[in-house]
């Protein structure tokens, strides 16, 4: 499966040293995750003591990473080699079920004149 090098993904709307030669449109990766019963119990115990709820942190990080990967795959399918304006969004679908969306604009870039 073709994918895009993460160094060619940015929240900015330009990539220094490169020029946009084609706009391939909006791309996205979406993941819907739920907490397991064991994870929910463990996180509930962590909330009693306060601080970082590591079980939820890990769940969120995994969901974001998966959504990001899917966005890059979608961008590669369009023939893009970069994603500009990358963003994340998350919504609770129902109690304990969260949607994570990674999205941006797929583009084809090439080095600007004078760039290696």
N, C-alpha and C positions, 0 to 999 in steps of 0.2 A: 504494500500500500504506500503510495506516495504521500509524503507529508511535508510540512513547511518547517524550516529551521526556526526555533523559538526566538533566535536573535533578530529575525525579520518580522516580529510581532511587536507592536507598540501601541500605547494609548494615544500617542500623538497622531497628527494627520499628515505627517511627512516622515521620511526616513532619511536622515542626513547622509549625504554622499550618494544618494540614489534619486532617480527621477521615476515618476509613475508613467508607464507607457500604456497600461490598460486597466480599466476598472471592471472587475468581475462581479461586483455587487455585494450585497449583505450576505454574510455567512454566519452560521450559528452552530452551537453544540449544546444539547439539552440533556440533563440528567435529572431523574426523579428518585430520591432516596428516602428511606424510612429508617427509623431507629429500631433496633432489635429490642426485644424484651430484656435481654441480659444487659445490653448497652444502656438502655433507659434506667434500669435499676442501678447500674454502676455510676451513671451520671447523677442520679438522684442522691446517691451517697456522697459524691463529690460536692454537690451543691450545699450540703449541710456544713461542710468545712470551709466553703468559700474559695475564691481564687479561680484560676483557669480550670475550666471543665474539659480536661484533656480528651475524654471520649468524644465529646461533641466537636472539639477542635479537629481531631483526626477525621471524623466523619465529614466535616465541612471541607477540609483540605482535600480529601479524596474526591469528593463530589466536584469541587472546582477543577482539580487536575483532570478528571475524566471529561468534564464539559469542555475544557480548553483543548484537550486532545481531539475531541469530536469536531470542534470548530476548525482546527488545523486540517483535519481530514476533509471536511466539507470544502474548505478553501482550495486545497490541492485538487479536488475533483473538478473545480471550476477552471483549473489551469493557472491559478495564482501562485506566486512565490513569496507573498508577504501579506500581512493583515494589518491594517491601520485602524485607529480609533477603537481598539479592543476594549471591551467592557464586560463586567459581570453583573448579573441580576439574580436575586433569589426571592422566592415567594413560597409561603406555606400553602400547599394545595389543600390539605386537611390536617387535622391535629397529628403531629408526628411524621408528616410526609412533606418534604420540601423539594421544590424544583430549583435547580441551578442552571442558569443560562449564561453561556459565554457567546459574545457576538462582536462583529466588527465588519470592516469593509475589505474584501479580498481584492488585491491588486497585483499587477505584474510590474515589477520594478527592475531597472537596470542601472548600473553605475553611471553617475553623472560624468560629464566630460572631465578628464583629468584625474579620475578616480581609478585605482587599480582594479 
